[in-house]
């Protein structure tokens, strides 16, 4: 019985992996097709806008109340600031990479 549940879990992972690989593989083709009507900056803007909308809705659905301990809030706040700055830096680098990638395809 345990093997059946493991197989089902693995097959779900494989299906998700194939969907992700397909989305990445078709991205340059779809960018090339859409570049006939839009520029690279507009294409990337719309991709980020749709992703922000989808992830924002997903975050609201999946949100659970957070419990913050009262002791050591300064350490927690400094860690949160550090994490946000790292996240912001990674987001800016990713956006620059995707825009330059769309320019090169166009």
N, CA, C and O atoms as CSV, one atom per row, in Angstrom:
chain,resi,resn,atom,element,x,y,z
A,1,UNK,N,N,0.830,-1.197,0.000
A,1,UNK,CA,C,0.000,0.000,0.000
A,1,UNK,C,C,0.867,1.250,0.000
A,1,UNK,O,O,0.512,2.255,-0.615
A,2,UNK,N,N,2.018,1.191,0.697
A,2,UNK,CA,C,2.891,2.344,0.775
A,2,UNK,C,C,3.521,2.651,-0.585
A,2,UNK,O,O,3.734,3.815,-0.923
A,3,UNK,N,N,3.815,1.622,-1.352
A,3,UNK,CA,C,4.409,1.841,-2.667
A,3,UNK,C,C,3.452,2.583,-3.598
A,3,UNK,O,O,3.882,3.406,-4.406
A,4,UNK,N,N,2.172,2.298,-3.487
A,4,UNK,CA,C,1.179,2.968,-4.330
A,4,UNK,C,C,1.137,4.467,-4.049
A,4,UNK,O,O,1.074,5.273,-4.977
A,5,UNK,N,N,1.173,4.844,-2.762
A,5,UNK,CA,C,1.147,6.270,-2.429
A,5,UNK,C,C,2.448,6.946,-2.846
A,5,UNK,O,O,2.435,8.104,-3.263
A,6,UNK,N,N,3.579,6.231,-2.739
A,6,UNK,CA,C,4.847,6.797,-3.196
A,6,UNK,C,C,4.834,6.983,-4.710
A,6,UNK,O,O,5.322,7.998,-5.209
A,7,UNK,N,N,4.294,6.036,-5.437
A,7,UNK,CA,C,4.218,6.148,-6.892
A,7,UNK,C,C,3.334,7.318,-7.309
A,7,UNK,O,O,3.665,8.054,-8.238
A,8,UNK,N,N,2.221,7.482,-6.624
A,8,UNK,CA,C,1.319,8.587,-6.952
A,8,UNK,C,C,2.005,9.918,-6.679
A,8,UNK,O,O,1.863,10.850,-7.471
A,9,UNK,N,N,2.743,10.030,-5.582
A,9,UNK,CA,C,3.452,11.252,-5.241
A,9,UNK,C,C,4.543,11.545,-6.267
A,9,UNK,O,O,4.726,12.694,-6.668
A,10,UNK,N,N,5.250,10.534,-6.682
A,10,UNK,CA,C,6.302,10.719,-7.678
A,10,UNK,C,C,5.696,11.102,-9.019
A,10,UNK,O,O,6.244,11.958,-9.714
A,11,UNK,N,N,4.597,10.502,-9.395
A,11,UNK,CA,C,3.991,10.849,-10.673
A,11,UNK,C,C,3.459,12.282,-10.662
A,11,UNK,O,O,3.492,12.947,-11.697
A,12,UNK,N,N,2.978,12.768,-9.540
A,12,UNK,CA,C,2.535,14.151,-9.438
A,12,UNK,C,C,3.725,15.096,-9.603
A,12,UNK,O,O,3.618,16.136,-10.253
A,13,UNK,N,N,4.852,14.725,-9.010
A,13,UNK,CA,C,6.055,15.544,-9.156
A,13,UNK,C,C,6.535,15.560,-10.594
A,13,UNK,O,O,6.956,16.602,-11.096
A,14,UNK,N,N,6.477,14.427,-11.256
A,14,UNK,CA,C,6.925,14.347,-12.642
A,14,UNK,C,C,6.014,15.169,-13.543
A,14,UNK,O,O,6.489,15.841,-14.459
A,15,UNK,N,N,4.725,15.121,-13.293
A,15,UNK,CA,C,3.780,15.921,-14.086
A,15,UNK,C,C,4.070,17.410,-13.888
A,15,UNK,O,O,4.069,18.171,-14.856
A,16,UNK,N,N,4.314,17.831,-12.659
A,16,UNK,CA,C,4.634,19.236,-12.395
A,16,UNK,C,C,5.946,19.629,-13.064
A,16,UNK,O,O,6.064,20.734,-13.594
A,17,UNK,N,N,6.930,18.736,-13.043
A,17,UNK,CA,C,8.212,18.998,-13.680
A,17,UNK,C,C,8.067,19.142,-15.189
A,17,UNK,O,O,8.669,20.035,-15.785
A,18,UNK,N,N,7.280,18.279,-15.810
A,18,UNK,CA,C,7.057,18.348,-17.254
A,18,UNK,C,C,6.327,19.639,-17.623
A,18,UNK,O,O,6.650,20.263,-18.633
A,19,UNK,N,N,5.352,20.041,-16.820
A,19,UNK,CA,C,4.645,21.304,-17.086
A,19,UNK,C,C,5.600,22.493,-16.979
A,19,UNK,O,O,5.546,23.405,-17.804
A,20,UNK,N,N,6.459,22.490,-15.984
A,20,UNK,CA,C,7.429,23.574,-15.828
A,20,UNK,C,C,8.433,23.624,-16.961
A,20,UNK,O,O,8.753,24.700,-17.466
A,21,UNK,N,N,8.930,22.470,-17.361
A,21,UNK,CA,C,9.883,22.412,-18.471
A,21,UNK,C,C,9.220,22.874,-19.762
A,21,UNK,O,O,9.838,23.581,-20.559
A,22,UNK,N,N,7.980,22.483,-19.972
A,22,UNK,CA,C,7.261,22.913,-21.182
A,22,UNK,C,C,7.063,24.425,-21.192
A,22,UNK,O,O,7.215,25.059,-22.235
A,23,UNK,N,N,6.729,25.004,-20.053
A,23,UNK,CA,C,6.544,26.454,-19.980
A,23,UNK,C,C,7.847,27.186,-20.288
A,23,UNK,O,O,7.843,28.193,-20.996
A,24,UNK,N,N,8.947,26.688,-19.767
A,24,UNK,CA,C,10.244,27.308,-20.038
A,24,UNK,C,C,10.643,27.119,-21.494
A,24,UNK,O,O,11.221,28.022,-22.098
A,25,UNK,N,N,10.342,25.960,-22.063
A,25,UNK,CA,C,10.722,25.682,-23.445
A,25,UNK,C,C,9.932,26.519,-24.442
A,25,UNK,O,O,10.476,26.920,-25.471
A,26,UNK,N,N,8.671,26.787,-24.161
A,26,UNK,CA,C,7.845,27.554,-25.085
A,26,UNK,C,C,7.975,29.065,-24.902
A,26,UNK,O,O,7.472,29.821,-25.734
A,27,UNK,N,N,8.627,29.520,-23.852
A,27,UNK,CA,C,8.746,30.962,-23.594
A,27,UNK,C,C,9.421,31.713,-24.737
A,27,UNK,O,O,8.886,32.736,-25.164
A,28,UNK,N,N,10.570,31.266,-25.260
A,28,UNK,CA,C,11.170,32.030,-26.363
A,28,UNK,C,C,10.311,32.047,-27.619
A,28,UNK,O,O,10.267,33.052,-28.328
A,29,UNK,N,N,9.637,30.958,-27.896
A,29,UNK,CA,C,8.768,30.904,-29.068
A,29,UNK,C,C,7.623,31.895,-28.924
A,29,UNK,O,O,7.310,32.627,-29.864
A,30,UNK,N,N,6.997,31.923,-27.751
A,30,UNK,CA,C,5.885,32.841,-27.530
A,30,UNK,C,C,6.337,34.294,-27.503
A,30,UNK,O,O,5.601,35.178,-27.939
A,31,UNK,N,N,7.544,34.551,-26.995
A,31,UNK,CA,C,8.068,35.917,-27.012
A,31,UNK,C,C,8.321,36.362,-28.446
A,31,UNK,O,O,8.016,37.497,-28.811
A,32,UNK,N,N,8.874,35.474,-29.255
A,32,UNK,CA,C,9.135,35.809,-30.659
A,32,UNK,C,C,7.828,36.097,-31.401
A,32,UNK,O,O,7.761,37.032,-32.199
A,33,UNK,N,N,6.801,35.305,-31.143
A,33,UNK,CA,C,5.494,35.525,-31.788
A,33,UNK,C,C,4.887,36.856,-31.325
A,33,UNK,O,O,4.372,37.620,-32.142
A,34,UNK,N,N,4.947,37.131,-30.032
A,34,UNK,CA,C,4.319,38.350,-29.522
A,34,UNK,C,C,5.145,39.596,-29.804
A,34,UNK,O,O,4.627,40.707,-29.693
A,35,UNK,N,N,6.418,39.441,-30.168
A,35,UNK,CA,C,7.233,40.629,-30.446
A,35,UNK,C,C,6.838,41.303,-31.752
A,35,UNK,O,O,7.303,42.406,-32.039
A,36,UNK,N,N,5.982,40.656,-32.554
A,36,UNK,CA,C,5.479,41.297,-33.768
A,36,UNK,C,C,4.552,42.463,-33.421
A,36,UNK,O,O,4.439,43.416,-34.192
A,37,UNK,N,N,3.889,42.388,-32.267
A,37,UNK,CA,C,2.946,43.436,-31.878
A,37,UNK,C,C,3.438,44.270,-30.700
A,37,UNK,O,O,3.075,45.440,-30.577
A,38,UNK,N,N,4.254,43.685,-29.838
A,38,UNK,CA,C,4.729,44.385,-28.646
A,38,UNK,C,C,6.246,44.384,-28.616
A,38,UNK,O,O,6.882,43.540,-29.247
A,39,UNK,N,N,6.824,45.321,-27.891
A,39,UNK,CA,C,8.262,45.355,-27.705
A,39,UNK,C,C,8.683,44.460,-26.553
A,39,UNK,O,O,7.844,43.905,-25.844
A,40,UNK,N,N,9.985,44.325,-26.374
A,40,UNK,CA,C,10.519,43.465,-25.315
A,40,UNK,C,C,10.125,43.962,-23.927
A,40,UNK,O,O,9.797,43.165,-23.048
A,41,UNK,N,N,10.160,45.291,-23.730
A,41,UNK,CA,C,9.788,45.833,-22.420
A,41,UNK,C,C,8.319,45.574,-22.096
A,41,UNK,O,O,7.989,45.254,-20.954
A,42,UNK,N,N,7.439,45.707,-23.076
A,42,UNK,CA,C,6.013,45.459,-22.845
A,42,UNK,C,C,5.752,43.988,-22.555
A,42,UNK,O,O,4.925,43.654,-21.706
A,43,UNK,N,N,6.454,43.114,-23.258
A,43,UNK,CA,C,6.276,41.677,-23.031
A,43,UNK,C,C,6.676,41.316,-21.607
A,43,UNK,O,O,5.951,40.601,-20.915
A,44,UNK,N,N,7.836,41.813,-21.167
A,44,UNK,CA,C,8.294,41.503,-19.807
A,44,UNK,C,C,7.390,42.146,-18.762
A,44,UNK,O,O,7.142,41.550,-17.714
A,45,UNK,N,N,6.894,43.353,-19.030
A,45,UNK,CA,C,5.969,43.994,-18.094
A,45,UNK,C,C,4.726,43.135,-17.905
A,45,UNK,O,O,4.283,42.917,-16.778
A,46,UNK,N,N,4.167,42.652,-18.998
A,46,UNK,CA,C,2.955,41.845,-18.900
A,46,UNK,C,C,3.231,40.505,-18.223
A,46,UNK,O,O,2.392,40.013,-17.468
A,47,UNK,N,N,4.389,39.911,-18.480
A,47,UNK,CA,C,4.724,38.655,-17.800
A,47,UNK,C,C,4.817,38.859,-16.294
A,47,UNK,O,O,4.280,38.065,-15.522
A,48,UNK,N,N,5.505,39.933,-15.874
A,48,UNK,CA,C,5.635,40.205,-14.443
A,48,UNK,C,C,4.300,40.588,-13.822
A,48,UNK,O,O,4.023,40.217,-12.682
A,49,UNK,N,N,3.464,41.328,-14.554
A,49,UNK,CA,C,2.168,41.739,-14.034
A,49,UNK,C,C,1.277,40.529,-13.779
A,49,UNK,O,O,0.652,40.418,-12.724
A,50,UNK,N,N,1.226,39.626,-14.754
A,50,UNK,CA,C,0.397,38.425,-14.593
A,50,UNK,C,C,0.945,37.552,-13.465
A,50,UNK,O,O,0.172,37.026,-12.664
A,51,UNK,N,N,2.265,37.393,-13.391
A,51,UNK,CA,C,2.861,36.589,-12.314
A,51,UNK,C,C,2.578,37.196,-10.950
A,51,UNK,O,O,2.294,36.468,-9.998
A,52,UNK,N,N,2.651,38.519,-10.840
A,52,UNK,CA,C,2.358,39.185,-9.574
A,52,UNK,C,C,0.908,38.974,-9.169
A,52,UNK,O,O,0.616,38.730,-7.998
A,53,UNK,N,N,0.010,39.066,-10.119
A,53,UNK,CA,C,-1.407,38.854,-9.845
A,53,UNK,C,C,-1.671,37.423,-9.370
A,53,UNK,O,O,-2.353,37.212,-8.367
A,54,UNK,N,N,-1.132,36.457,-10.087
A,54,UNK,CA,C,-1.352,35.052,-9.728
A,54,UNK,C,C,-0.738,34.729,-8.371
A,54,UNK,O,O,-1.389,34.104,-7.533
A,55,UNK,N,N,0.507,35.146,-8.143
A,55,UNK,CA,C,1.158,34.850,-6.863
A,55,UNK,C,C,0.517,35.612,-5.704
A,55,UNK,O,O,0.482,35.110,-4.581
A,56,UNK,N,N,0.011,36.819,-5.966
A,56,UNK,CA,C,-0.683,37.562,-4.919
A,56,UNK,C,C,-1.969,36.880,-4.491
A,56,UNK,O,O,-2.260,36.794,-3.298
A,57,UNK,N,N,-2.742,36.395,-5.455
A,57,UNK,CA,C,-3.974,35.662,-5.126
A,57,UNK,C,C,-3.638,34.373,-4.396
A,57,UNK,O,O,-4.300,34.012,-3.423
A,58,UNK,N,N,-2.613,33.682,-4.865
A,58,UNK,CA,C,-2.191,32.430,-4.227
A,58,UNK,C,C,-1.753,32.696,-2.783
A,58,UNK,O,O,-2.055,31.903,-1.891
A,59,UNK,N,N,-1.050,33.797,-2.547
A,59,UNK,CA,C,-0.601,34.141,-1.204
A,59,UNK,C,C,-1.783,34.431,-0.289
A,59,UNK,O,O,-1.777,34.026,0.873
A,60,UNK,N,N,-2.784,35.117,-0.792
A,60,UNK,CA,C,-3.964,35.414,0.024
A,60,UNK,C,C,-4.741,34.147,0.372
A,60,UNK,O,O,-5.268,34.019,1.477
A,61,UNK,N,N,-4.807,33.219,-0.567
A,61,UNK,CA,C,-5.526,31.976,-0.317
A,61,UNK,C,C,-4.777,31.113,0.690
A,61,UNK,O,O,-5.388,30.496,1.563
A,62,UNK,N,N,-3.456,31.072,0.566
A,62,UNK,CA,C,-2.633,30.166,1.369
A,62,UNK,C,C,-2.168,30.776,2.692
A,62,UNK,O,O,-1.480,30.106,3.461
A,63,UNK,N,N,-2.521,32.013,2.970
A,63,UNK,CA,C,-2.005,32.701,4.151
A,63,UNK,C,C,-2.585,32.117,5.433
A,63,UNK,O,O,-3.778,31.831,5.535
A,64,UNK,N,N,-1.695,31.952,6.404
A,64,UNK,CA,C,-2.097,31.515,7.730
A,64,UNK,C,C,-1.591,32.552,8.721
A,64,UNK,O,O,-0.566,33.187,8.476
A,65,UNK,N,N,-2.287,32.731,9.824
A,65,UNK,CA,C,-1.838,33.745,10.791
A,65,UNK,C,C,-0.454,33.415,11.325
A,65,UNK,O,O,-0.150,32.268,11.655
A,66,UNK,N,N,0.378,34.450,11.403
A,66,UNK,CA,C,1.737,34.273,11.896
A,66,UNK,C,C,1.798,34.651,13.366
A,66,UNK,O,O,1.159,35.605,13.809
A,67,UNK,N,N,2.581,33.882,14.110
A,67,UNK,CA,C,2.792,34.196,15.510
A,67,UNK,C,C,4.208,34.714,15.662
A,67,UNK,O,O,5.168,33.999,15.372
A,68,UNK,N,N,4.345,35.946,16.113
A,68,UNK,CA,C,5.659,36.539,16.312
A,68,UNK,C,C,5.937,36.570,17.810
A,68,UNK,O,O,5.150,37.122,18.579
A,69,UNK,N,N,7.043,35.986,18.221
A,69,UNK,CA,C,7.346,36.001,19.656
A,69,UNK,C,C,7.674,37.413,20.128
A,69,UNK,O,O,8.261,38.206,19.391
A,70,UNK,N,N,7.292,37.712,21.351
A,70,UNK,CA,C,7.516,39.048,21.885
A,70,UNK,C,C,8.972,39.261,22.266
A,70,UNK,O,O,9.466,40.388,22.217
A,71,UNK,N,N,9.667,38.189,22.647
A,71,UNK,CA,C,11.065,38.315,23.026
A,71,UNK,C,C,11.941,38.323,21.781
A,71,UNK,O,O,11.713,37.554,20.848
A,72,UNK,N,N,12.924,39.179,21.773
A,72,UNK,CA,C,13.889,39.199,20.687
A,72,UNK,C,C,13.337,39.724,19.372
A,72,UNK,O,O,13.752,39.273,18.304
A,73,UNK,N,N,12.408,40.670,19.433
A,73,UNK,CA,C,11.833,41.184,18.188
A,73,UNK,C,C,12.856,41.972,17.378
A,73,UNK,O,O,12.749,42.033,16.153
A,74,UNK,N,N,13.848,42.577,18.037
A,74,UNK,CA,C,14.847,43.336,17.278
A,74,UNK,C,C,15.671,42.399,16.397
A,74,UNK,O,O,15.986,42.746,15.259
A,75,UNK,N,N,16.021,41.227,16.901
A,75,UNK,CA,C,16.773,40.252,16.099
A,75,UNK,C,C,15.909,39.750,14.940
A,75,UNK,O,O,16.392,39.582,13.821
A,76,UNK,N,N,14.638,39.515,15.220
A,76,UNK,CA,C,13.724,39.062,14.179
A,76,UNK,C,C,13.533,40.137,13.114
A,76,UNK,O,O,13.498,39.831,11.922
A,77,UNK,N,N,13.410,41.385,13.535
A,77,UNK,CA,C,13.256,42.478,12.584
A,77,UNK,C,C,14.488,42.653,11.718
A,77,UNK,O,O,14.362,42.930,10.526
A,78,UNK,N,N,15.683,42.497,12.286
A,78,UNK,CA,C,16.897,42.635,11.487
A,78,UNK,C,C,17.018,41.489,10.480
A,78,UNK,O,O,17.470,41.704,9.355
A,79,UNK,N,N,16.626,40.291,10.865
A,79,UNK,CA,C,16.633,39.160,9.922
A,79,UNK,C,C,15.631,39.385,8.801
A,79,UNK,O,O,15.918,39.082,7.643
A,80,UNK,N,N,14.451,39.918,9.134
A,80,UNK,CA,C,13.448,40.192,8.109
A,80,UNK,C,C,13.944,41.254,7.137
A,80,UNK,O,O,13.722,41.139,5.932
A,81,UNK,N,N,14.614,42.292,7.647
A,81,UNK,CA,C,15.168,43.327,6.784
A,81,UNK,C,C,16.230,42.751,5.855
A,81,UNK,O,O,16.280,43.086,4.671
A,82,UNK,N,N,17.064,41.898,6.393
A,82,UNK,CA,C,18.106,41.252,5.583
A,82,UNK,C,C,17.478,40.371,4.502
A,82,UNK,O,O,17.914,40.392,3.351
A,83,UNK,N,N,16.462,39.602,4.872
A,83,UNK,CA,C,15.799,38.742,3.889
A,83,UNK,C,C,15.115,39.555,2.800
A,83,UNK,O,O,15.176,39.186,1.627
A,84,UNK,N,N,14.464,40.653,3.168
A,84,UNK,CA,C,13.803,41.493,2.167
A,84,UNK,C,C,14.811,42.129,1.222
A,84,UNK,O,O,14.548,42.252,0.026
A,85,UNK,N,N,15.965,42.535,1.750
A,85,UNK,CA,C,16.972,43.145,0.877
A,85,UNK,C,C,17.544,42.102,-0.086
A,85,UNK,O,O,17.786,42.408,-1.253
A,86,UNK,N,N,17.760,40.881,0.390
A,86,UNK,CA,C,18.221,39.811,-0.503
A,86,UNK,C,C,17.170,39.480,-1.561
A,86,UNK,O,O,17.502,39.256,-2.725
A,87,UNK,N,N,15.919,39.450,-1.155
A,87,UNK,CA,C,14.839,39.171,-2.093
A,87,UNK,C,C,14.710,40.274,-3.132
A,87,UNK,O,O,14.494,39.992,-4.311
A,88,UNK,N,N,14.837,41.508,-2.715
A,88,UNK,CA,C,14.779,42.635,-3.644
A,88,UNK,C,C,15.939,42.593,-4.638
A,88,UNK,O,O,15.741,42.824,-5.831
A,89,UNK,N,N,17.142,42.301,-4.158
A,89,UNK,CA,C,18.296,42.193,-5.041
A,89,UNK,C,C,18.141,41.076,-6.057
A,89,UNK,O,O,18.470,41.250,-7.230
A,90,UNK,N,N,17.643,39.931,-5.615
A,90,UNK,CA,C,17.422,38.809,-6.536
A,90,UNK,C,C,16.337,39.139,-7.554
A,90,UNK,O,O,16.440,38.745,-8.715
A,91,UNK,N,N,15.311,39.848,-7.138
A,91,UNK,CA,C,14.243,40.234,-8.059
A,91,UNK,C,C,14.720,41.209,-9.114
A,91,UNK,O,O,14.351,41.089,-10.282
A,92,UNK,N,N,15.536,42.174,-8.717
A,92,UNK,CA,C,16.074,43.140,-9.681
A,92,UNK,C,C,16.999,42.447,-10.670
A,92,UNK,O,O,16.945,42.726,-11.868
A,93,UNK,N,N,17.849,41.544,-10.179
A,93,UNK,CA,C,18.747,40.807,-11.073
A,93,UNK,C,C,17.966,39.925,-12.042
A,93,UNK,O,O,18.318,39.834,-13.218
A,94,UNK,N,N,16.915,39.279,-11.559
A,94,UNK,CA,C,16.097,38.433,-12.425
A,94,UNK,C,C,15.358,39.259,-13.466
A,94,UNK,O,O,15.268,38.856,-14.626
A,95,UNK,N,N,14.833,40.402,-13.067
A,95,UNK,CA,C,14.129,41.270,-14.021
A,95,UNK,C,C,15.079,41.768,-15.104
A,95,UNK,O,O,14.719,41.783,-16.281
A,96,UNK,N,N,16.286,42.175,-14.722
A,96,UNK,CA,C,17.269,42.632,-15.706
A,96,UNK,C,C,17.658,41.499,-16.660
A,96,UNK,O,O,17.825,41.721,-17.859
A,97,UNK,N,N,17.798,40.303,-16.126
A,97,UNK,CA,C,18.138,39.144,-16.961
A,97,UNK,C,C,17.023,38.843,-17.953
A,97,UNK,O,O,17.294,38.583,-19.126
A,98,UNK,N,N,15.782,38.875,-17.504
A,98,UNK,CA,C,14.666,38.556,-18.397
A,98,UNK,C,C,14.456,39.624,-19.461
A,98,UNK,O,O,14.121,39.297,-20.599
A,99,UNK,N,N,14.647,40.894,-19.115
A,99,UNK,CA,C,14.489,41.954,-20.102
A,99,UNK,C,C,15.590,41.850,-21.158
A,99,UNK,O,O,15.314,41.981,-22.351
A,100,UNK,N,N,16.824,41.616,-20.737
A,100,UNK,CA,C,17.908,41.476,-21.716
A,100,UNK,C,C,17.714,40.227,-22.567
A,100,UNK,O,O,18.074,40.218,-23.744
A,101,UNK,N,N,17.152,39.181,-21.987
A,101,UNK,CA,C,16.861,37.953,-22.741
A,101,UNK,C,C,15.791,38.215,-23.792
A,101,UNK,O,O,15.898,37.738,-24.921
A,102,UNK,N,N,14.755,38.976,-23.423
A,102,UNK,CA,C,13.696,39.305,-24.393
A,102,UNK,C,C,14.230,40.207,-25.496
A,102,UNK,O,O,13.851,40.053,-26.657
A,103,UNK,N,N,15.107,41.150,-25.149
A,103,UNK,CA,C,15.732,41.996,-26.176
A,103,UNK,C,C,16.545,41.159,-27.171
A,103,UNK,O,O,16.518,41.403,-28.377
A,104,UNK,N,N,17.263,40.173,-26.640
A,104,UNK,CA,C,18.096,39.357,-27.525
A,104,UNK,C,C,17.245,38.476,-28.445
A,104,UNK,O,O,17.642,38.204,-29.578
A,105,UNK,N,N,16.097,38.037,-27.973
A,105,UNK,CA,C,15.212,37.223,-28.826
A,105,UNK,C,C,14.568,38.092,-29.893
A,105,UNK,O,O,14.378,37.659,-31.030
A,106,UNK,N,N,14.233,39.325,-29.519
A,106,UNK,CA,C,13.572,40.236,-30.453
A,106,UNK,C,C,14.539,40.632,-31.540
A,106,UNK,O,O,14.182,41.399,-32.434
